[in-house]
């Protein structure tokens, strides 16, 4: 392991970069993080929230995005202060945490990619249907190959460039979708600033949706991946602290705006019809019936952008996490840090390439099943809530150690927000365990 304060000698450079001098062209990990996170989980959870409860659950986005910023910023600060990876920090608490993360990374990425691959194929099929019942599966396979090529041979630099362009594309698409829904400004303001938890309506209860929103928006493993994106960018010490914070602010604001626009679009388009959203085709049909061909195009393009970006961004981030764990902790694969330094090291690492290969192609069997994509998304995302206490508590412990963080250890606000998030996750997991189990089995 690196010296606990190996990054502290760089602190004299931390103030050299002014906030004004930081331009959009000089940042990037936040955009990759945004598009990795803004996947089908966000599309489905926010669309379902708007469809079932109109604007009533927008307020939850403010809370979870504050939590997400504090969490991710704290994790990034740890990496910049200590000079070591976040998983190395978790390893200081015992290898049990590391093994749990490794298992969760492998399993949750597999099922998450299963969902995004299905959604990618469905989105393209809505616009360009092929004359076969396998049209969606064919399109999904083709775009999976495209994403695999970007990750396997392009690596992080290619993914960052792609995600920057996609943020703009997705933002425009969602603004158009929201405007087409004839939004109610008063209702939006009330739903944003007046918290409420409506009684269950339709197929999905408000509690399940809030759990899914916490799982997708507050995040868990995705928050860990951001620290690897900044390392791939070359931000490795305190001289990059201001740039990292600006980068993350841009990313979090983009996430909030897109998530809110999704709820607004669904509230004005799907909610008035009183229909339950069970399939991607249900969403597409409603947008087409209510907004015509333009509505269908906007919906399909937005769904494709979120799905495909989640495939490449999410798999890249999880691949970096898996590679670091194996090279640092797993005896057979352990490798010294010096051997892994270099712009091309991770991209060419056989473990990274094996991981993205597995996550791209192992989920394709989904096309031989009858699993409902919307149900699968809500289930996978809600399950991630139980991961929050483990990861957030571990982060709290290591970032409060003066021996590791020095003067940069957590303040009271960070500890309050992180502690509250842990309690919320435990509350939803325990108190509503029965309802959650019924949603899985019913």
C-alpha positions, 0 to 999 in steps of 0.5 A: 500500500502507498504511504497513508499521506502520499498525496499530501506533499502535493497539497501546495499545488492545490490552490494553483488552479482557480475555479474560473480557469477550469473549462468543460474541455479540461474535465470529463470523468463526471460526464462518463459517470453521468452516462454510466449512471443514467441507464435504464434504471433511471429511465424506468424508475423515473418514468414509472414514478411520473406515470404512477404519481405524476410530479409527487416524487420529484422531491426525492431527487434533491435528497438523493443527489445531495447524498450522491454528491457528498458520497462521491466527492468524499470518495474522490477526496480520499483518492486524491489525498492518499494517492491510493485507490478506494478499494485499497482504502476499503481493504484497510478495514479487512478483506471481507469488504473487498470480497463483498464488493468483488462479488457484487461487482460481478453479479450486479453488472451481469444483471444490469447489462442484461437489462441495458442490452434488452433496452438497447435492442428494444429502442432501436427496434422501435425506430428501425424494426427488422422483418423478423421476430428477432429484430430486437435481439439482432439490434441488441447484439449489434450494439453490444458488439459496438460497445465491446469494441469501444471498451476492448480496444478504445478504453477510457479515452474513447468512452469519455469522448463518447459520453461528452457528446451523449450528455448533450444528445440526451439533454436535448431529447429529454427537454423535447420530451418534457415540453411535448407532455404539456407540463404543469409548472405549479405541479412541478414546483409542488412536487419538487419542494413539498415532500409527500409519499402518496398511497399505492397506485397501480402496479408499483407502490411509491415505496418500491419506486422510492427504493429504486430511486435511492438505488439508482440515484443515490448509488452504490457501486457506481459511486466507487467507479467515479474514483477510477475514472478520475485516476484514468484521467490522470488526477492523482493528487490534491492539485486536482481537487478543485477540478474534480469538484467542478467536474462532479458538480457538472455531472450531478446537475446533469443527472438531476435535470435528466431524471426530473425531465423523465418524471415530468415527461411521464407525468404529462404523457402516461399518468393521465391514461392510468396505465401500468408500465410493464414493458418498454413497448407500453411506454413507446405506445403511450408516447406515440399515441399521445405525442405522435411520431415525434414523441416516439422518436424522442422516447426511442432515442432517449432510451437508446442513449441511456441504455447504450451509455450505461453498457459502455460506461458502467462496464468500463467502471466496473471493469476498472474496479474488478481489475484493481481488486484482483491486482491488489488483493487476489493472490494469483493475480496480484501485481505491483502498482509500478507494473500497472502505471501508464496510460495503456496499462488498464485498457490492455490488462487481460483481466479488464478485457476478460471482464468487459467480454464477460459482461457484454456477452454473458447476458445475451441468454435473456432473449430466450426468456420471458422476463419483464424488463421493467420488473427486472430493472426495478428489482435489480435497482431496489436490491442495490439499496442494501449495498449502501450501508456496507459501502457508505459506512466503510467510506465514513470510517476511512475518511474520518481517520486523521492518520489517513486524511490529515486535515482533509478528514470529514466535517460534520456535514459530510458525516451527517449526510452519509450517516442519514443515507445509511439510516434511510437505506436500512429503514427501507430495507428493514421496515418495508422488507415484506412489501419488497419481497412481495414485489419480487415474488408477486 
